[in-house]
């Protein structure tokens, strides 16, 4: 009994310790967003301070963060939507026809560093006069979202028995109809997983937006630069902006957490 209690105690201590290490940067950022500039840069750090909302007022009133929020939502939503439209049939084809070469090719597009695409994208979009447009950002963000959709969903489709669609095809359904009417409804957790992860990666993307967007289509990660000047860094504004950027991703993950876990583990074992 004592050994069991000791193991349980050590387990909870380890969980608490790891959680504090993981959450410490976020908690520090959250606390700093309610501090004044003096409190943020003071040493030793002030754990007891008078909270202020001035940083959030600057973020949403002076910097027009709602506009940047809308830009990020439009770019992320369209990129994920088109990625699902193209990626779901591609994942189904890879799963049912064992097209491993195509799967590896798509994976390579995800594994390649994003900076390697910047110069070609910049040349193409500048020649087409598409710089600072949603088209340029959506297409570039699809480089992130599409491989995620294909790899998650091809694994998920592997876990769905082929007999289900074969039975429908015996009854006269085409393969396309079986895919739409049988496979997709059974793939809800996988689709939610792919959608959530793709949107979060798109939402947090900095590099493509930094090069391809300007004032018209500036997204949230780029808007943080508004608090950085040659003379100083407004750390309070940076922290408040970072919290505002992270909040939608955290809320989205919390809402769909059980579906994400189920979607990631469903394809691990064939059903």
C-alpha positions in Angstrom: 0.0 0.0 0.0 2.8 2.4 0.9 4.7 1.6 -2.4 1.5 2.3 -4.4 1.0 5.6 -2.6 4.6 6.5 -3.2 4.4 5.8 -6.9 1.2 7.8 -7.2 2.7 10.7 -5.3 5.8 10.7 -7.5 3.7 10.5 -10.6 1.6 13.5 -9.7 4.8 15.5 -8.7 6.3 14.7 -12.1 3.1 15.7 -13.9 2.9 19.0 -12.0 6.6 19.7 -12.6 6.3 19.0 -16.4 3.1 21.1 -16.6 4.7 24.1 -14.9 7.7 23.9 -17.2 5.5 23.8 -20.3 3.0 26.4 -19.1 5.6 28.8 -17.6 6.2 30.8 -20.8 2.5 31.2 -21.4 1.7 32.2 -17.8 4.6 34.7 -17.9 3.3 36.2 -21.1 -0.3 36.4 -19.7 0.9 38.1 -16.5 3.1 40.5 -18.5 0.2 41.5 -20.7 -1.4 43.1 -17.6 1.7 44.9 -16.4 3.1 48.3 -17.1 6.3 48.7 -19.0 8.1 49.5 -15.8 6.8 46.3 -14.1 7.8 44.1 -17.1 11.4 45.2 -17.3 12.0 45.5 -13.5 14.5 43.2 -11.8 14.0 41.2 -9.9 10.6 40.3 -11.5 7.6 41.7 -9.8 5.2 38.9 -8.9 2.8 41.2 -7.1 1.7 44.2 -9.2 -1.4 46.3 -10.0 -3.1 44.9 -13.2 -3.8 47.2 -16.1 -5.8 46.8 -19.3 -3.9 49.6 -21.0 -2.0 47.1 -23.2 -5.2 45.5 -24.5 -6.6 49.0 -25.2 -3.6 49.8 -27.4 -4.0 46.5 -29.2 -7.6 46.8 -30.1 -8.1 50.5 -30.2 -4.9 52.0 -31.5 -3.6 49.1 -33.7 -6.9 48.0 -35.3 -6.3 44.3 -34.4 -9.8 43.4 -35.4 -8.8 44.0 -39.1 -5.8 41.8 -38.7 -8.0 39.2 -37.0 -10.4 39.2 -39.9 -7.5 38.8 -42.4 -6.1 35.8 -40.5 -9.5 34.3 -40.4 -10.2 34.7 -44.1 -6.7 33.4 -45.1 -6.9 30.4 -42.7 -10.5 29.5 -43.5 -10.0 29.6 -47.3 -6.6 27.8 -47.1 -8.1 25.0 -45.0 -11.3 24.8 -47.0 -9.5 24.4 -50.4 -7.1 22.0 -48.7 -10.0 19.8 -47.6 -11.6 20.0 -51.0 -8.4 18.7 -52.7 -6.9 16.7 -49.9 -9.9 14.5 -48.9 -10.1 12.9 -52.4 -6.3 12.6 -52.6 -6.1 10.9 -49.2 -8.9 8.5 -50.2 -7.1 7.6 -53.4 -3.8 7.1 -51.5 -5.5 4.9 -49.0 -7.5 2.7 -51.4 -5.0 2.4 -54.2 -1.8 2.4 -52.0 -0.2 5.3 -53.9 2.8 5.5 -51.6 4.9 7.5 -54.1 2.3 10.3 -54.2 2.1 10.2 -50.4 5.9 10.6 -50.1 5.8 13.4 -52.6 3.2 15.3 -50.6 5.1 14.7 -47.4 8.3 16.1 -49.0 6.3 19.3 -49.7 5.6 19.5 -45.9 9.1 18.6 -44.8 10.9 21.1 -47.0 11.7 24.3 -45.2 9.1 27.0 -46.0 11.7 29.6 -46.8 12.7 27.6 -49.9 9.3 28.5 -51.4 9.5 32.2 -50.6 11.6 33.3 -53.6 9.6 31.4 -56.2 6.3 32.5 -54.7 7.5 36.1 -54.5 8.6 36.1 -58.2 5.4 34.5 -59.4 3.0 36.6 -57.4 4.9 39.9 -58.2 4.8 39.1 -61.9 1.0 38.4 -61.7 0.4 41.5 -59.6 -0.9 39.4 -56.7 1.3 40.7 -54.0 -0.7 41.9 -50.9 -3.7 39.8 -52.0 -5.7 37.0 -50.4 -4.9 34.8 -53.4 -1.2 34.8 -52.7 -1.6 34.1 -49.0 -4.2 31.4 -49.4 -2.1 29.5 -52.0 1.0 29.8 -49.9 -0.8 28.7 -46.7 -2.1 25.7 -48.6 1.5 24.4 -48.7 1.1 24.0 -45.0 -2.5 22.8 -44.7 -2.8 20.4 -47.7 -0.1 17.9 -46.6 -1.5 17.8 -43.1 -5.0 17.0 -44.5 -3.7 14.3 -46.8 -1.5 12.5 -44.3 -4.0 12.6 -41.4 -6.9 11.5 -43.6 -5.1 8.8 -45.6 -4.2 7.2 -42.3 -7.7 7.6 -41.1 -9.2 6.1 -44.2 -7.0 3.1 -43.7 -8.9 2.4 -40.5 -12.3 2.3 -42.2 -13.1 -1.2 -43.5 -13.3 -1.5 -47.3 -16.3 -3.8 -46.9 -18.6 -0.8 -46.2 -18.1 0.9 -49.5 -17.9 -2.4 -51.4 -21.3 -3.3 -50.0 -22.7 0.0 -51.3 -21.1 -0.5 -54.7 -22.6 -4.0 -54.9 -26.0 -2.3 -54.4 -25.4 0.0 -57.3 -23.6 3.0 -55.8 -20.6 4.5 -57.7 -17.3 4.8 -55.8 -17.7 8.6 -55.7 -21.2 8.2 -54.1 -19.9 5.6 -51.7 -17.1 8.1 -50.7 -19.5 10.9 -50.2 -22.3 9.0 -48.6 -20.5 6.5 -46.5 -16.8 7.2 -46.0 -17.0 11.0 -45.3 -19.7 10.7 -42.6 -17.7 8.1 -40.8 -14.6 10.3 -41.0 -15.9 13.1 -38.8 -13.2 13.0 -36.1 -10.4 12.7 -38.7 -11.8 15.7 -40.7 -12.1 17.8 -37.5 -8.5 16.8 -36.5 -7.1 17.8 -39.9 -9.2 21.0 -40.0 -8.1 22.1 -36.5 -4.4 21.4 -37.0 -4.3 22.9 -40.4 -6.1 26.1 -39.3 -3.8 26.5 -36.3 -0.6 26.1 -38.4 -2.1 28.6 -40.9 -3.1 31.0 -38.1 0.4 31.0 -36.6 2.3 31.3 -39.9 4.7 34.2 -39.9 7.1 33.7 -42.8 4.7 33.7 -45.8 2.7 36.7 -44.5 5.9 38.6 -43.8 7.0 38.5 -47.4 3.7 38.3 -49.4 1.4 40.6 -47.4 1.4 44.3 -46.8 -1.0 46.6 -45.1 -4.1 45.4 -46.9 -3.7 41.7 -46.0 -1.5 41.9 -42.9 -2.2 39.0 -40.6 -2.0 38.8 -36.8 1.6 37.4 -36.4 2.9 40.3 -38.6 0.9 42.9 -36.7 3.0 42.3 -33.6 5.7 44.3 -35.3 3.5 47.4 -34.8 4.8 47.4 -31.2 8.5 47.2 -32.2 10.2 50.4 -33.2 13.8 51.6 -33.7 13.9 53.3 -30.3 12.1 50.8 -28.1 10.0 47.7 -27.8 6.5 48.0 -26.2 6.7 44.8 -24.3 3.2 45.2 -22.8 1.7 45.6 -26.2 3.7 42.6 -27.6 2.5 40.4 -24.7 -1.1 41.5 -25.1 -1.0 41.0 -28.8 0.5 37.5 -28.3 -2.3 36.6 -25.9 -4.9 37.8 -28.4 -3.2 35.7 -31.2 -3.0 32.6 -29.1 -6.5 32.7 -27.6 -8.5 31.6 -30.6 -6.1 28.6 -31.2 -6.3 27.6 -27.6 -10.1 27.8 -27.5 -10.4 25.9 -30.8 -8.1 23.1 -29.5 -10.1 22.9 -26.2 -13.4 22.7 -28.0 -12.3 19.9 -30.3 -9.8 18.2 -28.1 -11.6 14.8 -27.8 -12.1 14.8 -31.6 -8.4 15.6 -32.3 -7.3 12.8 -30.0 -9.7 10.3 -31.5 -8.7 11.4 -35.0 -5.0 11.1 -34.4 -5.3 7.6 -32.8 -8.1 6.1 -35.0 -5.8 5.3 -37.9 -3.1 3.8 -35.7 -4.9 0.4 -35.7 -7.0 -0.9 -38.5 -10.6 -1.5 -37.5 
